[in-house]
Amino acid sequence: MPTIPCLVLGAGVTGAAAARAGRLPAVEAAAHPGGICRSYYASGSTNERLAAPPSDGSAWRFETGGGHWLFGGEPLLLDWLDRLAPLRRYERRAAVYFARTGLSVPYPIQNHLAALGREVALAALCEMARPAPPAETLAAWLRANFGPTLYELFFGPFHERYTAGLLDRIAPQDAYKSPRDLALALRGAFGATPPVGYNVRFAYPRDGLDALVRALVADLDIAFEHEVVRIDPVERTVFFAHGGACRYERLLSSLPLDRMLSLCGLELAEPADPHTSVLVLNIGARRGPRLPDAHWLYVPDSASGFYRVGVYSNVEPDFLPRRPDRDRLASLYVERAWPGGSRPPAEETARYEKAVVDELQSWGFIGAVEVIQADWIDVAYTWSWPGSRWRESALDLLRRHRIYQIGRYGRWVFQGILDSIREGLVAGSCTR
């Protein structure tokens, strides 16, 4: 059996970028590249899922993992990607939507207190002005930084859903997602404030995320439908579900960190950090009379349990079928979290789908549904226990076996597509 000097595991955007930069062979369990960062299409007449758009433009475009927009990124990286697959640029339109009252507050809520009324705004300002004590959990951090008023109104119930009930058990992380600036909060209590946050501006490929993924993997040596079932880190051999195997000198792996330990038969004394799974419902429907013009909405109180609604077609009309009634259609995604790996049975998913549709129709967001597709993301968001060293220990243990974890799930961190592509490019270049 020949030995491969460096093999890439996974052909999501990180693995694809690493393979491209290092001209490395890669293996991918799915029949297509991109992982959860890819587009697909659905026929409105048959609800059939299509890998490529039909020539007549009759299909709806969706994303496997919900709206995967290209946030941030250095100009040089964006220019390079623009040459691979032309990009369009956008400015964020996001809001917090309170389902019980129909109130919509521009995001981030702490900088737009005027929309909540004078009494709430004054209480929130007084609480935010107090020094924030150290906090061991995400719940404690949010309460300390934004005060009880905003915590009870939004931050607590939203994050309870977003973390699938882990809110008061996990360590604080990703503080940049909830920027705390008392001066801006004070300004927003009495007038307008400038947009802030990591996703104020974003880009998206003109021809869909799948066009960018196809450009990334063009001419690469990628073996699809090669699911890894075991790795011998001593003999440096990867075994596949179809019965084949290959030897390697080094691995670049974008597979989830906990799964890599299991595949390698490696154990740590401390418990693994948790993750949450997400069910994404992609919906093509008649546009409702009260559908906001926002790109996405954070929802703390939906009856169905979801925490976010995104409107693909508010970002780009190309998510809609090319039909004479296009301006009366809407393409949406809805996200709900579950504890890691606890996938609901088909019957529960069907009940949930109906509940979501009924709720969105009751809000006036959509009318009749033409197509609905469900995508399960087993490892969607990664978290850590307070004081945990599991992530660092796991990465170090794998490194000692010449296995290098890359990407959002490989390194158990939150990052966007552009950061993942950049990381893959750097990792692949370092193998040359």
C-alpha positions as CSV (number, residue, x, y, z in Angstrom):
1,M,0.0,0.0,0.0
2,P,1.6,3.3,-1.0
3,T,1.9,6.1,1.6
4,I,0.5,9.5,0.9
5,P,2.7,12.3,2.3
6,C,-0.3,14.4,3.4
7,L,-4.0,13.6,3.1
8,V,-6.9,16.0,3.7
9,L,-10.0,14.6,5.5
10,G,-13.2,16.4,4.5
11,A,-13.9,18.6,1.5
12,G,-15.9,21.3,3.1
13,V,-14.6,24.8,2.5
14,T,-11.7,24.4,4.9
15,G,-10.6,21.0,3.5
16,A,-11.1,22.2,-0.1
17,A,-9.0,25.3,0.5
18,A,-6.3,23.2,2.1
19,A,-6.3,20.7,-0.8
20,R,-6.2,23.5,-3.3
21,A,-3.3,25.5,-1.6
22,G,-1.2,22.4,-1.1
23,R,-2.3,20.4,-4.2
24,L,-3.1,17.7,-1.8
25,P,-5.4,14.6,-2.2
26,A,-8.6,14.7,-0.1
27,V,-11.4,12.3,0.8
28,E,-15.0,13.3,1.5
29,A,-17.8,11.2,2.9
30,A,-20.5,12.9,0.9
31,A,-21.1,12.7,-2.9
32,H,-20.3,16.5,-3.2
33,P,-18.0,19.1,-1.8
34,G,-18.8,22.0,0.5
35,G,-20.0,20.3,3.6
36,I,-22.8,22.4,5.1
37,C,-21.6,25.4,3.1
38,R,-23.3,24.7,-0.2
39,S,-26.4,25.5,-2.2
40,Y,-28.9,23.1,-3.5
41,Y,-32.1,23.5,-5.5
42,A,-35.7,22.2,-5.1
43,S,-38.4,21.8,-7.6
44,G,-41.7,23.5,-6.6
45,S,-43.8,20.9,-8.5
46,T,-42.2,17.7,-7.0
47,N,-40.3,18.9,-3.9
48,E,-37.3,17.0,-5.4
49,R,-33.9,18.1,-4.3
50,L,-31.5,18.9,-7.1
51,A,-27.7,19.4,-7.0
52,A,-27.7,21.9,-9.8
53,P,-30.2,24.5,-11.0
54,P,-32.4,23.4,-14.0
55,S,-31.8,25.4,-17.1
56,D,-35.3,26.9,-17.1
57,G,-34.7,28.5,-13.7
58,S,-37.8,26.9,-12.2
59,A,-36.3,25.7,-8.9
60,W,-35.9,27.3,-5.5
61,R,-32.3,27.8,-4.2
62,F,-31.6,26.9,-0.6
63,E,-28.5,26.4,1.6
64,T,-27.8,23.2,3.4
65,G,-26.9,25.0,6.7
66,G,-29.2,28.0,6.4
67,G,-27.9,31.4,5.2
68,H,-24.2,31.1,4.8
69,W,-23.0,34.6,4.0
70,L,-19.4,35.6,3.7
71,F,-18.8,37.9,6.7
72,G,-15.6,40.0,7.2
73,G,-12.4,38.8,5.5
74,E,-9.4,40.6,4.3
75,P,-9.8,42.5,0.9
76,L,-7.1,40.3,-0.6
77,L,-9.0,37.1,0.2
78,L,-12.3,38.5,-1.0
79,D,-10.6,39.7,-4.3
80,W,-9.2,36.2,-4.8
81,L,-12.6,34.6,-4.2
82,D,-14.2,37.2,-6.5
83,R,-12.0,35.9,-9.3
84,L,-13.0,32.3,-8.6
85,A,-16.7,33.1,-8.4
86,P,-17.9,36.7,-8.7
87,L,-19.3,38.1,-5.5
88,R,-22.0,40.6,-4.6
89,R,-21.7,42.8,-1.6
90,Y,-24.5,43.7,0.9
91,E,-25.1,45.7,4.1
92,R,-26.8,43.9,6.9
93,R,-30.5,44.3,7.6
94,A,-31.1,42.3,10.9
95,A,-33.6,42.7,13.7
96,V,-34.9,41.1,16.9
97,Y,-38.5,40.0,16.4
98,F,-40.9,39.5,19.3
99,A,-43.5,37.1,18.1
100,R,-46.0,37.7,20.9
101,T,-46.3,41.5,20.1
102,G,-45.0,41.7,16.6
103,L,-42.4,44.3,17.6
104,S,-39.3,44.4,15.5
105,V,-36.2,46.1,17.0
106,P,-33.0,46.7,14.9
107,Y,-30.0,44.5,15.8
108,P,-28.2,44.7,18.1
109,I,-31.0,45.3,20.5
110,Q,-28.8,46.9,23.1
111,N,-28.0,49.8,20.7
112,H,-31.7,50.5,19.8
113,L,-33.3,50.8,23.2
114,A,-35.6,53.7,21.9
115,A,-37.7,51.0,20.2
116,L,-38.5,49.4,23.5
117,G,-40.0,52.4,25.2
118,R,-38.7,54.9,27.7
119,E,-39.2,52.8,30.8
120,V,-37.4,49.7,29.5
121,A,-34.7,51.9,27.9
122,L,-33.9,53.7,31.2
123,A,-33.8,50.5,33.2
124,A,-31.5,48.8,30.7
125,L,-29.2,51.8,30.6
126,C,-28.9,52.0,34.4
127,E,-28.1,48.2,34.5
128,M,-25.6,48.3,31.7
129,A,-23.8,51.2,33.4
130,R,-22.9,49.0,36.4
131,P,-19.5,47.2,36.3
132,A,-19.8,43.7,35.0
133,P,-18.4,41.1,37.4
134,P,-16.5,38.0,36.2
135,A,-18.8,35.3,35.0
136,E,-18.3,31.5,34.6
137,T,-21.3,30.7,32.5
138,L,-22.7,32.3,29.3
139,A,-26.0,33.0,31.2
140,A,-24.1,34.9,34.0
141,W,-22.0,36.8,31.4
142,L,-25.0,38.0,29.5
143,R,-26.9,39.0,32.6
144,A,-23.8,40.8,34.0
145,N,-23.1,42.7,30.7
146,F,-26.6,43.6,29.7
147,G,-28.5,43.6,33.0
148,P,-31.7,41.8,34.1
149,T,-34.1,43.8,32.0
150,L,-32.5,43.0,28.6
151,Y,-31.6,39.5,29.8
152,E,-35.2,38.6,30.7
153,L,-36.6,40.3,27.6
154,F,-34.2,38.9,25.0
155,F,-30.8,37.6,25.8
156,G,-31.9,34.8,28.2
157,P,-34.8,33.3,26.2
158,F,-33.0,33.7,22.8
159,H,-29.8,32.0,24.0
160,E,-31.7,29.3,25.9
161,R,-33.0,28.3,22.4
162,Y,-29.8,29.0,20.6
163,T,-27.8,26.8,23.0
164,A,-30.5,24.1,23.3
165,G,-30.7,24.5,27.0
166,L,-27.0,24.8,27.7
167,L,-27.1,28.5,28.6
168,D,-26.4,28.2,32.3
169,R,-23.9,25.4,32.0
170,I,-21.4,26.5,29.3
171,A,-18.6,29.0,29.5
172,P,-19.0,32.5,27.9
173,Q,-17.7,32.7,24.3
174,D,-17.9,34.7,21.1
175,A,-18.4,38.0,23.0
176,Y,-18.0,39.9,19.7
177,K,-21.5,38.6,18.6
178,S,-23.0,40.7,21.4
179,P,-21.0,43.9,21.5
180,R,-21.4,46.0,24.7
181,D,-20.8,49.7,24.3
182,L,-22.5,52.0,26.8
183,A,-21.9,55.1,24.7
184,L,-23.7,53.5,21.7
185,A,-26.5,52.1,24.0
186,L,-27.0,55.6,25.4
187,R,-27.1,57.1,21.9
188,G,-29.5,54.5,20.7
189,A,-31.9,55.2,23.6
190,F,-32.6,58.6,22.2
191,G,-31.9,58.4,18.5
192,A,-30.1,56.5,15.7
193,T,-26.9,54.6,16.0
194,P,-24.4,53.3,13.4
195,P,-24.4,49.6,12.6
196,V,-21.9,47.5,14.6
197,G,-20.8,43.9,14.8
198,Y,-18.9,41.3,12.9
199,N,-21.5,40.9,10.2
200,V,-22.3,44.5,9.3
201,R,-21.2,43.9,5.7
202,F,-21.2,40.6,3.9
203,A,-20.8,39.1,0.5
204,Y,-22.3,36.2,-1.4
205,P,-21.4,34.5,-4.7
206,R,-23.5,35.8,-7.6
207,D,-24.3,32.3,-8.9
208,G,-24.8,30.7,-5.5
209,L,-22.5,29.2,-2.8
210,D,-22.3,26.0,-4.8
211,A,-20.5,28.0,-7.6
212,L,-17.8,29.1,-5.2
213,V,-17.4,25.5,-3.9
214,R,-17.2,24.1,-7.4
215,A,-14.5,26.7,-8.2
216,L,-12.5,25.8,-5.1
217,V,-12.4,22.1,-5.9
218,A,-11.9,22.4,-9.7
219,D,-9.1,20.0,-10.8
220,L,-8.4,18.7,-7.3
221,D,-7.9,15.1,-6.4
222,I,-10.9,14.4,-4.2
223,A,-12.3,11.0,-3.6
224,F,-16.0,11.4,-2.8
225,E,-18.2,8.9,-1.0
226,H,-15.2,7.9,1.1
227,E,-16.5,7.8,4.6
228,V,-13.8,7.3,7.2
229,V,-14.7,4.7,9.8
230,R,-11.4,4.2,11.6
231,I,-7.9,5.6,11.8
232,D,-4.9,3.8,13.2
233,P,-2.7,6.7,14.4
234,V,0.2,4.4,15.1
235,E,0.3,2.7,11.8
236,R,-1.0,5.9,10.2
237,T,-3.7,4.2,8.2
238,V,-7.2,5.5,7.3
239,F,-9.9,2.9,6.8
240,F,-13.1,3.6,4.8
241,A,-16.6,2.3,4.9
242,H,-16.4,0.6,1.5
243,G,-13.5,-1.5,2.8
244,G,-10.5,0.3,1.3
245,A,-7.7,1.9,3.3
246,C,-4.7,4.2,2.7
247,R,-1.5,5.0,4.6
248,Y,-0.4,8.6,5.3
249,E,2.5,10.5,6.8
250,R,0.4,13.5,7.9
251,L,-3.3,14.2,8.1
252,L,-5.1,17.6,7.7
253,S,-8.5,17.0,9.2
254,S,-11.6,19.2,9.2
255,L,-13.7,16.5,10.8
256,P,-15.2,17.4,14.1
257,L,-12.7,17.2,16.9
258,D,-14.7,14.8,19.1
259,R,-15.3,12.5,16.1
260,M,-11.6,12.4,15.2
261,L,-10.6,11.3,18.7
262,S,-13.2,8.5,18.4
263,L,-12.1,7.5,15.0
264,C,-8.5,7.3,16.2
265,G,-9.4,5.4,19.4
266,L,-7.9,8.1,21.5
267,E,-9.3,9.1,24.9
268,L,-8.8,11.9,27.3
269,A,-9.4,11.9,31.0
270,E,-11.6,15.0,31.0
271,P,-15.1,15.0,29.4
272,A,-15.5,16.3,25.9
273,D,-16.9,19.8,25.4
274,P,-20.5,19.9,24.2
275,H,-22.0,20.8,20.8
276,T,-25.5,21.5,19.6
277,S,-27.2,20.3,16.5
278,V,-29.5,22.3,14.3
279,L,-32.5,21.4,12.1
280,V,-32.7,23.9,9.2
281,L,-36.1,24.1,7.5
282,N,-35.8,25.7,4.0
283,I,-39.2,27.0,2.8
284,G,-40.4,28.3,-0.5
285,A,-43.8,30.0,-0.2
286,R,-46.0,32.9,-1.3
287,R,-44.8,36.1,0.3
288,G,-46.9,37.2,3.2
289,P,-48.1,40.8,3.7
290,R,-46.1,41.3,6.9
291,L,-42.8,39.7,5.9
292,P,-40.1,42.2,7.0
293,D,-37.4,43.3,4.6
294,A,-34.7,42.1,7.0
295,H,-32.1,39.5,5.9
296,W,-32.6,37.6,9.2
297,L,-34.4,37.9,12.5
298,Y,-33.5,36.8,16.0
299,V,-36.6,35.4,17.6
300,P,-36.7,34.8,21.4
301,D,-40.3,33.7,21.8
302,S,-41.5,31.6,18.9
303,A,-44.1,29.0,19.8
304,S,-42.4,26.4,17.7
305,G,-39.1,26.7,19.4
306,F,-36.9,28.1,16.6
307,Y,-34.5,31.0,17.3
308,R,-33.8,32.5,13.9
309,V,-35.6,33.2,10.6
310,G,-33.7,34.2,7.6
311,V,-35.1,35.4,4.3
312,Y,-32.8,34.4,1.5
313,S,-34.8,36.3,-1.1
314,N,-34.4,39.6,0.8
315,V,-30.7,39.2,0.3
316,E,-30.9,38.1,-3.4
317,P,-33.9,37.4,-5.6
318,D,-31.9,34.6,-7.4
319,F,-33.0,32.4,-4.5
320,L,-36.5,32.4,-6.1
321,P,-37.7,30.6,-9.2
322,R,-37.7,32.7,-12.4
323,R,-41.4,33.1,-12.8
324,P,-43.8,35.9,-13.7
325,D,-45.0,36.0,-10.0
326,R,-41.5,36.1,-8.6
327,D,-42.1,39.3,-6.7
328,R,-44.9,37.6,-4.7
329,L,-42.7,34.7,-3.5
330,A,-40.3,34.3,-0.6
331,S,-37.5,31.9,0.1
332,L,-36.8,31.4,3.9
333,Y,-34.8,29.4,6.3
334,V,-35.7,28.6,10.0
335,E,-33.3,27.3,12.6
336,R,-33.9,25.3,15.8
337,A,-31.3,23.8,18.0
338,W,-31.2,20.4,19.8
339,P,-28.6,19.0,22.3
340,G,-25.7,17.5,20.3
341,G,-26.7,14.5,18.3
342,S,-30.2,14.1,19.7
343,R,-31.9,14.1,16.3
344,P,-35.7,14.1,16.6
345,P,-37.6,11.2,15.0
346,A,-39.3,11.6,11.7
347,E,-42.7,12.0,13.3
348,E,-41.6,14.8,15.5
349,T,-39.9,16.5,12.6
350,A,-43.1,16.4,10.6
351,R,-45.1,17.9,13.5
352,Y,-42.5,20.6,13.9
353,E,-42.5,21.5,10.2
354,K,-46.3,21.9,10.3
355,A,-46.0,24.0,13.5
356,V,-43.4,26.3,11.9
357,V,-45.5,26.8,8.7
358,D,-48.6,27.5,10.8
359,E,-46.7,30.0,12.9
360,L,-45.1,31.9,10.0
361,Q,-48.5,32.1,8.3
362,S,-50.1,33.4,11.5
363,W,-47.4,36.2,11.6
364,G,-48.2,37.1,8.0
365,F,-44.7,36.2,6.9
366,I,-45.8,33.6,4.3
367,G,-48.9,32.3,2.6
368,A,-49.2,29.0,0.9
369,V,-46.1,26.8,1.0
370,E,-44.8,25.4,-2.4
371,V,-41.7,23.5,-1.1
372,I,-40.1,22.6,2.2
373,Q,-36.8,20.8,2.8
374,A,-35.3,19.8,6.1
375,D,-31.5,19.6,6.7
376,W,-30.0,18.2,9.9
377,I,-26.6,19.6,11.0
378,D,-25.3,17.2,13.5
379,V,-22.4,19.4,14.7
380,A,-23.6,22.9,14.2
381,Y,-22.3,25.0,17.1
382,T,-19.5,24.1,19.5
383,W,-19.2,25.1,23.1
384,S,-17.0,24.5,26.2
385,W,-17.6,23.7,29.8
386,P,-16.3,26.4,32.3
387,G,-12.6,25.9,32.9
388,S,-12.4,23.1,30.4
389,R,-9.0,22.2,28.8
390,W,-10.5,19.4,26.6
391,R,-10.1,21.3,23.3
392,E,-6.5,22.1,23.8
393,S,-5.7,18.6,25.1
394,A,-7.4,17.0,22.2
395,L,-5.7,19.1,19.6
396,D,-2.3,18.4,21.3
397,L,-2.9,14.7,21.4
398,L,-3.8,14.5,17.8
399,R,-0.8,16.7,16.8
400,R,1.5,14.2,18.6
401,H,0.2,11.6,16.1
402,R,0.8,14.0,13.2
403,I,-2.9,14.8,12.8
404,Y,-3.6,18.5,12.4
405,Q,-7.1,19.7,12.9
406,I,-8.3,22.7,10.8
407,G,-11.5,24.6,10.4
408,R,-14.5,25.5,12.5
409,Y,-15.4,22.0,13.7
410,G,-11.9,20.6,13.4
411,R,-10.6,23.1,16.0
412,W,-14.0,23.4,17.9
413,V,-14.3,27.2,17.4
414,F,-16.9,29.5,15.9
415,Q,-15.8,31.2,12.7
416,G,-17.3,32.2,9.4
417,I,-16.7,30.8,5.9
418,L,-14.0,33.3,5.1
419,D,-12.0,32.5,8.2
420,S,-12.3,28.8,7.4
421,I,-11.2,29.3,3.8
422,R,-8.2,31.4,4.9
423,E,-7.2,28.8,7.5
424,G,-7.4,26.0,4.9
425,L,-5.3,28.0,2.5
426,V,-2.6,28.6,5.2
427,A,-2.6,25.0,6.3
428,G,-2.4,23.6,2.8
429,S,0.4,26.0,1.9
430,C,2.4,24.9,5.0
431,T,2.5,21.3,3.7
432,R,4.5,22.2,0.6
